[in-house]
Amino acid sequence: MEKIINQSDKILFKARTVFPFTFFPHEIVIDENKINFIESKFIGSKYVRNMLIANVADIRVSTTPFFSTLTIMDMSFNRQQQIKVPYLWQKDAIKARDIINGLIVAKKEGIDTTKFTDKKLIDDLQKIGNIKGEEFV
């Protein structure tokens, strides 16, 4: 139990949508076990959704010249649910995708991510999760 608590406390990556394209910025927060989607609806109100890394079925990044949309498919409860985070900076969307892909591989291979320092873990997850032929951003 302690190991899971420590993994959930360690934030690996955090990104916000770009103002003014989203007047109330949304946020994506990735830890070692889950992804938190925090959607601001109005001043002082938020809608928070969580997705376990183990439930990620697919992750995509759609890019435009300046911004990107991160789309993640959740396969929990035997149904697909798609979560989109638009208006992220390209580098943030790609880094989030690579870290999530790296976490998926690490979990499937049984790698204990608690034994790494934060910087080393993030760098290694990005390397594991990077799509071949694409430069690190």
Legacy VTK file of the C-alpha trace (Angstrom):
# vtk DataFile Version 3.0
C-alpha trace
ASCII
DATASET POLYDATA
POINTS 137 float
0.000 0.000 0.000
2.833 2.379 0.877
4.435 1.818 -2.547
1.215 2.785 -4.358
0.813 5.895 -2.209
4.401 6.970 -2.964
3.878 6.412 -6.700
0.718 8.531 -6.672
2.494 11.343 -4.841
5.236 11.574 -7.475
4.062 13.865 -10.278
5.982 13.048 -13.440
4.497 15.662 -15.736
1.977 18.475 -15.680
0.698 20.601 -18.579
-1.947 23.289 -19.017
-3.943 24.342 -22.027
-2.997 27.649 -23.614
-4.860 30.798 -22.598
-6.889 32.488 -24.275
-7.854 29.516 -26.458
-9.318 27.933 -23.349
-10.516 30.781 -21.174
-10.511 28.551 -18.093
-7.365 26.430 -18.516
-7.519 22.638 -18.336
-4.685 20.610 -16.899
-3.278 17.117 -17.331
-1.271 15.626 -14.458
0.580 12.326 -14.853
1.852 10.232 -11.964
3.195 6.681 -11.980
-0.246 5.035 -11.726
-2.779 7.378 -13.279
-3.568 10.409 -15.385
-5.649 13.213 -13.894
-7.652 15.478 -16.197
-8.653 18.718 -14.498
-11.147 20.773 -16.453
-11.947 24.262 -15.185
-15.536 25.169 -15.962
-15.754 28.545 -14.262
-13.902 30.494 -11.603
-13.450 28.175 -8.624
-15.139 25.144 -10.196
-13.360 22.107 -11.579
-14.245 18.744 -13.034
-11.623 16.064 -12.340
-11.423 12.720 -14.150
-8.828 10.034 -13.535
-7.609 7.245 -15.782
-5.394 4.415 -14.638
-2.302 3.825 -16.787
-3.359 0.167 -17.002
-6.629 1.223 -18.692
-5.077 3.300 -21.485
-5.975 1.625 -24.781
-4.570 4.238 -27.168
-2.975 7.656 -27.042
-2.727 10.102 -29.936
-1.353 13.551 -30.587
-2.851 15.674 -33.360
-0.707 18.680 -34.238
-1.233 22.008 -35.959
1.492 24.585 -36.578
1.318 25.847 -32.989
-0.863 23.614 -30.829
-1.692 19.969 -30.310
-4.597 17.904 -29.042
-3.870 14.927 -26.820
-6.475 12.154 -27.165
-6.466 9.193 -24.797
-8.744 6.152 -25.068
-9.812 4.584 -21.770
-10.873 0.916 -21.766
-12.188 0.683 -18.201
-15.489 -1.017 -17.417
-15.488 -2.811 -20.808
-16.323 0.318 -22.746
-14.255 2.855 -24.584
-14.168 6.434 -23.449
-12.194 9.118 -25.223
-10.700 12.076 -23.391
-9.363 15.013 -25.405
-7.149 17.817 -24.152
-6.981 20.509 -26.865
-4.739 23.565 -27.142
-1.620 22.145 -25.558
1.784 23.284 -26.701
3.192 20.684 -29.110
6.175 19.880 -26.889
3.882 19.310 -23.891
1.498 17.011 -25.786
4.348 14.929 -27.214
6.119 14.690 -23.854
2.875 13.603 -22.146
2.290 10.953 -24.823
5.840 9.613 -24.519
5.707 9.444 -20.713
2.330 7.658 -20.770
3.545 5.195 -23.426
6.689 4.602 -21.358
4.613 3.963 -18.229
2.434 1.465 -20.119
5.508 -0.478 -21.246
7.118 -0.300 -17.790
3.958 -1.619 -16.104
3.610 -4.467 -18.622
7.269 -5.438 -18.129
6.949 -5.318 -14.332
9.535 -2.551 -13.866
9.558 -1.043 -10.372
9.585 2.681 -11.154
10.041 3.672 -7.496
13.742 2.807 -7.680
14.529 5.671 -10.098
15.146 9.325 -9.352
12.489 11.639 -10.788
14.681 13.025 -13.586
16.072 9.601 -14.561
12.593 8.060 -14.547
11.110 10.792 -16.748
14.029 10.618 -19.209
13.844 6.820 -19.423
10.049 6.800 -19.825
10.334 9.328 -22.661
12.925 7.179 -24.398
10.813 4.041 -24.020
7.609 5.770 -25.108
8.993 7.801 -27.997
7.670 6.875 -31.412
10.525 5.834 -33.736
11.632 8.482 -36.153
10.345 11.341 -34.033
12.759 13.699 -32.326
12.511 14.358 -28.612
10.916 17.689 -27.944
LINES 1 138
137 0 1 2 3 4 5 6 7 8 9 10 11 12 13 14 15 16 17 18 19 20 21 22 23 24 25 26 27 28 29 30 31 32 33 34 35 36 37 38 39 40 41 42 43 44 45 46 47 48 49 50 51 52 53 54 55 56 57 58 59 60 61 62 63 64 65 66 67 68 69 70 71 72 73 74 75 76 77 78 79 80 81 82 83 84 85 86 87 88 89 90 91 92 93 94 95 96 97 98 99 100 101 102 103 104 105 106 107 108 109 110 111 112 113 114 115 116 117 118 119 120 121 122 123 124 125 126 127 128 129 130 131 132 133 134 135 136
